[in-house]
């Protein structure tokens, strides 16, 4: 009984310590978090939000800043996160670009150095 309570306490502590940690797994060279260009929308995205970067989860991690996504007819903020870059790669951020008479999202990806 005593060991069971200790085990449950340790599990709860581990869950709480990981609750604020966001790590994006490596999914291969060229992987884009929004792999397909987004739809063309009429509304220009708002300016980027100011983000507070939490401490890196470990050495070698890079911060991938947040961006404005498009969902259900409106811009929604997608918060930044830490990611471990694949060897020989760097993060190329996504961007909103002009397209015809609107705007289109082009997702970020890991590019070769």
Biotite code that builds the C-alpha atoms (Angstrom):
import biotite.structure as struc

atoms = struc.array([
    struc.Atom([0.000, 0.000, 0.000], chain_id="A", res_id=1, res_name="UNK", atom_name="CA", element="C"),
    struc.Atom([2.808, 2.400, 0.925], chain_id="A", res_id=2, res_name="UNK", atom_name="CA", element="C"),
    struc.Atom([4.715, 1.573, -2.280], chain_id="A", res_id=3, res_name="UNK", atom_name="CA", element="C"),
    struc.Atom([1.570, 2.091, -4.363], chain_id="A", res_id=4, res_name="UNK", atom_name="CA", element="C"),
    struc.Atom([1.090, 5.615, -2.939], chain_id="A", res_id=5, res_name="UNK", atom_name="CA", element="C"),
    struc.Atom([4.744, 6.414, -3.595], chain_id="A", res_id=6, res_name="UNK", atom_name="CA", element="C"),
    struc.Atom([4.444, 5.160, -7.179], chain_id="A", res_id=7, res_name="UNK", atom_name="CA", element="C"),
    struc.Atom([1.304, 7.223, -7.781], chain_id="A", res_id=8, res_name="UNK", atom_name="CA", element="C"),
    struc.Atom([2.935, 10.295, -6.239], chain_id="A", res_id=9, res_name="UNK", atom_name="CA", element="C"),
    struc.Atom([5.965, 9.919, -8.512], chain_id="A", res_id=10, res_name="UNK", atom_name="CA", element="C"),
    struc.Atom([3.732, 9.495, -11.567], chain_id="A", res_id=11, res_name="UNK", atom_name="CA", element="C"),
    struc.Atom([1.774, 12.623, -10.654], chain_id="A", res_id=12, res_name="UNK", atom_name="CA", element="C"),
    struc.Atom([5.000, 14.575, -10.137], chain_id="A", res_id=13, res_name="UNK", atom_name="CA", element="C"),
    struc.Atom([6.335, 13.419, -13.513], chain_id="A", res_id=14, res_name="UNK", atom_name="CA", element="C"),
    struc.Atom([3.083, 14.431, -15.240], chain_id="A", res_id=15, res_name="UNK", atom_name="CA", element="C"),
    struc.Atom([3.172, 17.879, -13.643], chain_id="A", res_id=16, res_name="UNK", atom_name="CA", element="C"),
    struc.Atom([6.801, 18.443, -14.581], chain_id="A", res_id=17, res_name="UNK", atom_name="CA", element="C"),
    struc.Atom([6.047, 17.672, -18.247], chain_id="A", res_id=18, res_name="UNK", atom_name="CA", element="C"),
    struc.Atom([2.790, 19.652, -18.414], chain_id="A", res_id=19, res_name="UNK", atom_name="CA", element="C"),
    struc.Atom([4.453, 22.828, -19.741], chain_id="A", res_id=20, res_name="UNK", atom_name="CA", element="C"),
    struc.Atom([6.952, 21.112, -22.026], chain_id="A", res_id=21, res_name="UNK", atom_name="CA", element="C"),
    struc.Atom([6.220, 21.177, -25.745], chain_id="A", res_id=22, res_name="UNK", atom_name="CA", element="C"),
    struc.Atom([8.662, 19.374, -28.005], chain_id="A", res_id=23, res_name="UNK", atom_name="CA", element="C"),
    struc.Atom([8.078, 18.771, -31.694], chain_id="A", res_id=24, res_name="UNK", atom_name="CA", element="C"),
    struc.Atom([9.416, 15.446, -32.943], chain_id="A", res_id=25, res_name="UNK", atom_name="CA", element="C"),
    struc.Atom([11.705, 15.258, -35.954], chain_id="A", res_id=26, res_name="UNK", atom_name="CA", element="C"),
    struc.Atom([9.733, 14.115, -38.978], chain_id="A", res_id=27, res_name="UNK", atom_name="CA", element="C"),
    struc.Atom([12.417, 14.103, -41.637], chain_id="A", res_id=28, res_name="UNK", atom_name="CA", element="C"),
    struc.Atom([14.166, 16.622, -43.885], chain_id="A", res_id=29, res_name="UNK", atom_name="CA", element="C"),
    struc.Atom([11.820, 18.945, -45.694], chain_id="A", res_id=30, res_name="UNK", atom_name="CA", element="C"),
    struc.Atom([8.985, 18.322, -43.241], chain_id="A", res_id=31, res_name="UNK", atom_name="CA", element="C"),
    struc.Atom([6.792, 21.402, -42.999], chain_id="A", res_id=32, res_name="UNK", atom_name="CA", element="C"),
    struc.Atom([4.477, 21.929, -40.069], chain_id="A", res_id=33, res_name="UNK", atom_name="CA", element="C"),
    struc.Atom([1.884, 23.161, -42.548], chain_id="A", res_id=34, res_name="UNK", atom_name="CA", element="C"),
    struc.Atom([3.117, 21.088, -45.463], chain_id="A", res_id=35, res_name="UNK", atom_name="CA", element="C"),
    struc.Atom([0.639, 22.276, -48.084], chain_id="A", res_id=36, res_name="UNK", atom_name="CA", element="C"),
    struc.Atom([0.214, 25.933, -48.998], chain_id="A", res_id=37, res_name="UNK", atom_name="CA", element="C"),
    struc.Atom([-2.835, 27.261, -47.248], chain_id="A", res_id=38, res_name="UNK", atom_name="CA", element="C"),
    struc.Atom([-5.958, 28.592, -48.914], chain_id="A", res_id=39, res_name="UNK", atom_name="CA", element="C"),
    struc.Atom([-5.973, 32.078, -50.399], chain_id="A", res_id=40, res_name="UNK", atom_name="CA", element="C"),
    struc.Atom([-7.731, 34.369, -47.931], chain_id="A", res_id=41, res_name="UNK", atom_name="CA", element="C"),
    struc.Atom([-8.880, 37.975, -48.202], chain_id="A", res_id=42, res_name="UNK", atom_name="CA", element="C"),
    struc.Atom([-7.643, 39.069, -44.782], chain_id="A", res_id=43, res_name="UNK", atom_name="CA", element="C"),
    struc.Atom([-4.043, 40.050, -44.177], chain_id="A", res_id=44, res_name="UNK", atom_name="CA", element="C"),
    struc.Atom([-2.782, 38.316, -41.013], chain_id="A", res_id=45, res_name="UNK", atom_name="CA", element="C"),
    struc.Atom([-2.378, 40.451, -37.881], chain_id="A", res_id=46, res_name="UNK", atom_name="CA", element="C"),
    struc.Atom([1.121, 41.330, -36.667], chain_id="A", res_id=47, res_name="UNK", atom_name="CA", element="C"),
    struc.Atom([2.895, 38.465, -34.874], chain_id="A", res_id=48, res_name="UNK", atom_name="CA", element="C"),
    struc.Atom([2.121, 38.106, -31.188], chain_id="A", res_id=49, res_name="UNK", atom_name="CA", element="C"),
    struc.Atom([4.826, 38.583, -28.590], chain_id="A", res_id=50, res_name="UNK", atom_name="CA", element="C"),
    struc.Atom([5.744, 35.207, -27.145], chain_id="A", res_id=51, res_name="UNK", atom_name="CA", element="C"),
    struc.Atom([7.544, 34.348, -23.949], chain_id="A", res_id=52, res_name="UNK", atom_name="CA", element="C"),
    struc.Atom([9.958, 31.512, -24.655], chain_id="A", res_id=53, res_name="UNK", atom_name="CA", element="C"),
    struc.Atom([10.075, 28.942, -21.891], chain_id="A", res_id=54, res_name="UNK", atom_name="CA", element="C"),
    struc.Atom([13.429, 27.394, -21.044], chain_id="A", res_id=55, res_name="UNK", atom_name="CA", element="C"),
    struc.Atom([14.750, 25.021, -23.694], chain_id="A", res_id=56, res_name="UNK", atom_name="CA", element="C"),
    struc.Atom([14.091, 21.365, -22.865], chain_id="A", res_id=57, res_name="UNK", atom_name="CA", element="C"),
    struc.Atom([17.734, 20.534, -23.550], chain_id="A", res_id=58, res_name="UNK", atom_name="CA", element="C"),
    struc.Atom([20.910, 21.508, -25.384], chain_id="A", res_id=59, res_name="UNK", atom_name="CA", element="C"),
    struc.Atom([20.676, 21.925, -29.143], chain_id="A", res_id=60, res_name="UNK", atom_name="CA", element="C"),
    struc.Atom([16.965, 22.765, -29.277], chain_id="A", res_id=61, res_name="UNK", atom_name="CA", element="C"),
    struc.Atom([15.836, 25.731, -31.387], chain_id="A", res_id=62, res_name="UNK", atom_name="CA", element="C"),
    struc.Atom([12.800, 27.927, -30.881], chain_id="A", res_id=63, res_name="UNK", atom_name="CA", element="C"),
    struc.Atom([10.250, 27.812, -33.693], chain_id="A", res_id=64, res_name="UNK", atom_name="CA", element="C"),
    struc.Atom([8.226, 30.984, -33.315], chain_id="A", res_id=65, res_name="UNK", atom_name="CA", element="C"),
    struc.Atom([4.461, 31.069, -33.463], chain_id="A", res_id=66, res_name="UNK", atom_name="CA", element="C"),
    struc.Atom([2.466, 32.168, -36.481], chain_id="A", res_id=67, res_name="UNK", atom_name="CA", element="C"),
    struc.Atom([-1.019, 33.085, -37.593], chain_id="A", res_id=68, res_name="UNK", atom_name="CA", element="C"),
    struc.Atom([-2.849, 30.074, -39.012], chain_id="A", res_id=69, res_name="UNK", atom_name="CA", element="C"),
    struc.Atom([-6.229, 30.040, -40.764], chain_id="A", res_id=70, res_name="UNK", atom_name="CA", element="C"),
    struc.Atom([-9.140, 28.085, -39.302], chain_id="A", res_id=71, res_name="UNK", atom_name="CA", element="C"),
    struc.Atom([-12.898, 28.325, -39.749], chain_id="A", res_id=72, res_name="UNK", atom_name="CA", element="C"),
    struc.Atom([-12.699, 31.576, -41.685], chain_id="A", res_id=73, res_name="UNK", atom_name="CA", element="C"),
    struc.Atom([-10.416, 33.491, -39.349], chain_id="A", res_id=74, res_name="UNK", atom_name="CA", element="C"),
    struc.Atom([-6.787, 33.899, -38.317], chain_id="A", res_id=75, res_name="UNK", atom_name="CA", element="C"),
    struc.Atom([-5.832, 31.939, -35.194], chain_id="A", res_id=76, res_name="UNK", atom_name="CA", element="C"),
    struc.Atom([-2.534, 32.141, -33.327], chain_id="A", res_id=77, res_name="UNK", atom_name="CA", element="C"),
    struc.Atom([-0.452, 28.948, -33.288], chain_id="A", res_id=78, res_name="UNK", atom_name="CA", element="C"),
    struc.Atom([2.037, 29.246, -30.429], chain_id="A", res_id=79, res_name="UNK", atom_name="CA", element="C"),
    struc.Atom([5.765, 28.669, -30.777], chain_id="A", res_id=80, res_name="UNK", atom_name="CA", element="C"),
    struc.Atom([7.570, 25.563, -29.583], chain_id="A", res_id=81, res_name="UNK", atom_name="CA", element="C"),
    struc.Atom([10.989, 24.023, -29.078], chain_id="A", res_id=82, res_name="UNK", atom_name="CA", element="C"),
    struc.Atom([12.289, 21.470, -31.560], chain_id="A", res_id=83, res_name="UNK", atom_name="CA", element="C"),
    struc.Atom([15.476, 19.513, -31.951], chain_id="A", res_id=84, res_name="UNK", atom_name="CA", element="C"),
    struc.Atom([16.798, 20.140, -35.475], chain_id="A", res_id=85, res_name="UNK", atom_name="CA", element="C"),
    struc.Atom([17.899, 17.232, -37.608], chain_id="A", res_id=86, res_name="UNK", atom_name="CA", element="C"),
    struc.Atom([21.626, 17.086, -38.183], chain_id="A", res_id=87, res_name="UNK", atom_name="CA", element="C"),
    struc.Atom([22.772, 19.554, -40.848], chain_id="A", res_id=88, res_name="UNK", atom_name="CA", element="C"),
    struc.Atom([19.444, 21.378, -40.991], chain_id="A", res_id=89, res_name="UNK", atom_name="CA", element="C"),
    struc.Atom([18.110, 24.745, -39.910], chain_id="A", res_id=90, res_name="UNK", atom_name="CA", element="C"),
    struc.Atom([14.562, 25.981, -39.426], chain_id="A", res_id=91, res_name="UNK", atom_name="CA", element="C"),
    struc.Atom([13.169, 28.080, -42.297], chain_id="A", res_id=92, res_name="UNK", atom_name="CA", element="C"),
    struc.Atom([10.135, 29.935, -40.911], chain_id="A", res_id=93, res_name="UNK", atom_name="CA", element="C"),
    struc.Atom([6.800, 29.965, -42.691], chain_id="A", res_id=94, res_name="UNK", atom_name="CA", element="C"),
    struc.Atom([5.289, 33.191, -43.983], chain_id="A", res_id=95, res_name="UNK", atom_name="CA", element="C"),
    struc.Atom([2.130, 34.774, -45.345], chain_id="A", res_id=96, res_name="UNK", atom_name="CA", element="C"),
    struc.Atom([2.676, 35.933, -48.919], chain_id="A", res_id=97, res_name="UNK", atom_name="CA", element="C"),
    struc.Atom([0.561, 37.883, -51.377], chain_id="A", res_id=98, res_name="UNK", atom_name="CA", element="C"),
    struc.Atom([-1.301, 35.638, -53.795], chain_id="A", res_id=99, res_name="UNK", atom_name="CA", element="C"),
    struc.Atom([-3.562, 37.057, -56.495], chain_id="A", res_id=100, res_name="UNK", atom_name="CA", element="C"),
    struc.Atom([-5.863, 39.379, -54.552], chain_id="A", res_id=101, res_name="UNK", atom_name="CA", element="C"),
    struc.Atom([-5.342, 37.720, -51.192], chain_id="A", res_id=102, res_name="UNK", atom_name="CA", element="C"),
    struc.Atom([-2.857, 36.100, -48.827], chain_id="A", res_id=103, res_name="UNK", atom_name="CA", element="C"),
    struc.Atom([-1.554, 32.517, -48.643], chain_id="A", res_id=104, res_name="UNK", atom_name="CA", element="C"),
    struc.Atom([0.351, 30.729, -45.865], chain_id="A", res_id=105, res_name="UNK", atom_name="CA", element="C"),
    struc.Atom([3.583, 28.930, -46.833], chain_id="A", res_id=106, res_name="UNK", atom_name="CA", element="C"),
    struc.Atom([4.629, 26.570, -44.043], chain_id="A", res_id=107, res_name="UNK", atom_name="CA", element="C"),
    struc.Atom([8.011, 26.427, -42.362], chain_id="A", res_id=108, res_name="UNK", atom_name="CA", element="C"),
    struc.Atom([10.363, 23.510, -42.859], chain_id="A", res_id=109, res_name="UNK", atom_name="CA", element="C"),
    struc.Atom([13.794, 22.092, -42.001], chain_id="A", res_id=110, res_name="UNK", atom_name="CA", element="C"),
    struc.Atom([16.210, 23.154, -44.742], chain_id="A", res_id=111, res_name="UNK", atom_name="CA", element="C"),
    struc.Atom([19.741, 21.953, -45.307], chain_id="A", res_id=112, res_name="UNK", atom_name="CA", element="C"),
    struc.Atom([22.498, 24.285, -44.083], chain_id="A", res_id=113, res_name="UNK", atom_name="CA", element="C"),
])
